[in-house]
Amino acid sequence: MNMMSAWKKQCLVVAAAVMMAGSASAIVTVTVSRTAGYYDTTYGGGEFTLKGSPWANPAHYSSKTLVAGGFQTFCLELNEGISGQPFAAELSLTAINGGLGGGTPDPLSIGTAWIYKQFAEGNLAGYNYTPGAGREASARALQETIWWLENEQGDPGAGNPFRNLILAKFGTVAAARADYDPSTAGFNVRVVNMYGIDKITGQPDYTAKKQDMIVYLPDGGMTLVLMGGGLLGLAILRRKE
């Protein structure tokens, strides 16, 4: 066997392994809850606790953002809910229905990906991570910033510290709203697309679309391929059918 044939065989083996891993993990069942002291009870957005996924790695998520056995996340779409749990979850780079603005699907913005990374690592400047009224206010302000970046609502104004942080980082709103590309960004964030589960087949019910949320996946190697890339590939194949 020549070197080229050996290389091709190795590639096929790796590809097969990735496909098998993706198939085995394609149906990820998650639940979403809210934890007192982490969100403003008068407001629909803010921090949510997503449980059941393999994606919250304590080595990368701060202990401040790992709560009650899950990780803290935020909504991307203003007009979708989280009723009918549990959910089937997949990873992608887009909000599937797009919400009120930004297209259908709506690619994740670089600004949203970057600021969520700061939050997940526990070092978002100006964020009050102590549970209680201060964290509730921070969660609301960050949610408003994310919805602004995703074209779901207007500018939250200069009184919002995270909106100001975004403008200081990216310079312009247009730059902050540019599509997130993990290959050039240098860090890995994904959208968690959630769906209802068919009661008969146990498979995702793609007609029952739920809220899209965010997850931080810092490992750029094979872990990402197996956990995220396999699911992303299956999602792409499904949408091409």
N, C-alpha and C positions, 0 to 999 in steps of 0.2 A: 504494500500500500504506500503510495507516494505521500509527500508532506501535505499537498493540497487536499487529497482525499481524506487524510487524517483530520485536517483542520475542519473540513466540511462535516465530517462525522461528529466531531466534538461540538460544533455549532448546533447540529441537529439534536444531540443529546441535551444540551443546555436549553434549547428551545422547547423540547418536550418536557423537561423538568419544570420550566416556567409555566407552560400550559397546564400541566397537572396541578401545580401549586395554585394557579389561578382558579382552576375548576374546583379544587377542594375548598377554596376559601371564598368562592363567588357569593354564597349565601351567608352574609354576615348579618346576624340579627341583633339589633340594638334597641335601647330604650332611651328616652330623653325625659329628664325631670328638672325641677328647679329646687334650689337649696336656699333656705332662708338666710338672709344676710348677704346674698350674692347678686341680688337683682332688685330693682325698684318694683314693688308690688302694684304700683299704679300705672305701670308701663309694660307694653307687650314684649319689648325686646330685652336686651341685657344678657347676662350669663345664663347658659343652660348647661346641665350636666349630662353628657352622653356616656352611656354605659354599654358594655357588652362587646366592644370592638377590640381588635388586637393592636390598635394604632396608637394608644397613649403609652408612650415609653417613659417610665419614671427616670431613666437616665438623661432624658432631654427635656421633658416637661418639668417645670418647677413644682415642688410640693405645694406651692401656693395655688397652682392651677389644676391639681389633681384632687378631686373632692368626692367623697362618698363612693369610692370605687370606680369613678369615671373621670373624664377630663372636661374642663370648662371650655365652652365654645359659644359662638354667636350666630345669629340668623343672617342669611344673605338676602332673602326676599321678604319684602314688607307685607305681601298679600297671601302668604301660604302658612298653613298651620301644622300642628303636630298631633292631631287627634288620631285615634285608632291604633294605638301601640299594641305589640312591638312592630318595628319596621325592618324591612330588608334594606341593607346599605351597600353602596358601591362608591368607589372613588373616581373622580374625574377632575378636570380643570375648569368646569363650567357649572353655573346654576342652570339647571335643565330648562325650566319654563321662563326664567329670566326676570320674574317679578314684574314690577311696574315700569322698569326701564332697562336699557342696556342690551336689548336683543333677546332672541329665543333660539338657541341657548345664549346665555350671557357669560362670556369668559371672566374668570376671576381677575380682579385688578391687581397690579403690582403693589399698590398702596395698601390694599386690604391684606394681602399675603404678608407684607413686611410688618405691618403693625400687629397682626395676630402673632407672628413669630416673637416679637418683643413681649407681648402679653404672655404667651405660653412659657417663655423662658423665665418669667417672673421679674423682668427688668424693664417693663414699659414705664418710661419717665412720666411721672405725675399720676400713675395709677395707684389707688389705695387698695392694697391687697388684704387689709385687715377686715374680716367679715363684720358687717354692720352698715350703718348709714353711709359711711364714707365709701365703702366698696360698692354699695348700691348706686351711688351717684356716679362713680367712675364707670361702672358697667353700662349705665344709661348713656353717658357721654361717648364711650367707645362704640356702642351700638349705633348711635346717631352718626358717628364718623364713618363707620362701615357702610351704612345705608347711603350716605352721601357719596362715598366712593363708588358704590355700585349703582348709582343713578336711581335709587329708590326714593330719595327725598332731597330737599334743598340743602344749601349750605347751613350747617349748624351754628355758624357764627364764631367770631373771634373769642367769645367766652368759653369755647370748647377747647381744652388743652390738646386733645389728640388731633383735632383738625389742624391746629397750629403746628403741631409736630410733623404732620404729613407735609404741610407746605414748606416747612423748613428743610425737610429731607429731600423732597422731589422738586421744589421750586414752583411748579404750576399744578393746577388741578388736572390738566390734560396729561401731564407726565405721570401723576399718581394714579390716573385711571387707565393707563396703558395696560394691555393684556399681560398678565403674569406668565413668564416663561421660566420654568425651573432650571432649564439647561444654561441660562445666562444669569439668573438671579443669584445663584450660589447658595440657595437654601430651598427646602422642599415643604411646600404647603399644598394641601389638596382640598377639594370640595367633597363633602360627604353628601351624596345624593341618596335620599331616603324615599322608600315606597311602601305601600301596604303589602301584606303577604296574603296570597291566595289561600283560603281556608281549606281547599280541597287538595291542591297540589303541594302546598308549602313553599311555592316559588314566589319570587317577587311579582306583584301585580303592578305592571308599569302604567296602568290606567289610573292608579291611585297614588298620584305624586304628592309627596309631602315636602316640608321645609328642607332647604339645603343649608348645611352648616359647614364649619371649617375644622381642619385638623392639621397639626404640625408633624411632618415626617422628616426629621433631620438626617436620617441615614441615607446617603446617596448611593449605596451599593446594592448588593443582592437582596437585602432585607426589603428595600423599597420595591424592587422588581417583584418579589414574591407577594408582598402584602398589597402593594398599590398597583404596580404595573399589570399584574395578571387580571385584577379586577377592572382596571381601565381598559385593557384590551377586550375583555368580554363585553364591557359596556359599549365600546365602539362597534364591535361585531353585531351586537344586538340592534343598535340603531341603524346599521346598514341593511339589516334583513327586511 
